[in-house]
C-alpha cells in the first residue's frame, strides 16, 4: 500500500454501496476521479472509496466536481473480457477537500458544504467486496 495525494474531477456521480461485515452493514461511497497528466497525456483514473455513516456526502460528489483527495492506494490487477491484463489504482480511506464552490441554479455558493468529519469518516477501514 502507498499514500496517494491527487486532485481532479469526478467522471460520474458517486454511488453508495453497502457491504455486510459480520453482523453489521457498512456503507461506502465510491467514485472515480480523473487526474490530469502532463500536456497531451490521457488522464489517469483513480477508483476511490470512503466509509460513510449517511448519504450526505454523496449529494455533493457529482460528475464534474473538482476535489483533492488523499488516502491509501493499492493496485488491482485482472484480465478483461478481451484477455488483456489490466491494472487499476484504487484508493481507500479517502479524505476529501472540495476545491470549488458548489454551483446552485446558476449562482455560485460562497461556502463549501458543511458536513462534519464525524458524519463522513470513521477510523476503521475495510476492503470493499466486489
Buried (B, 14 or more C-beta within 10 A) or exposed (E): EEEBEBBBBBEEEBEEEEBEEEEEEBBBBBBBBBBEEEEEEEEEBBBBBBBBEEEBBBEBBEEEBEBBBBBBBEEEEEEEEEEEEEEEBBBBBBEBEBEEEBEEEEEEEEEEEEBEEEEBBBEEEBEBEE
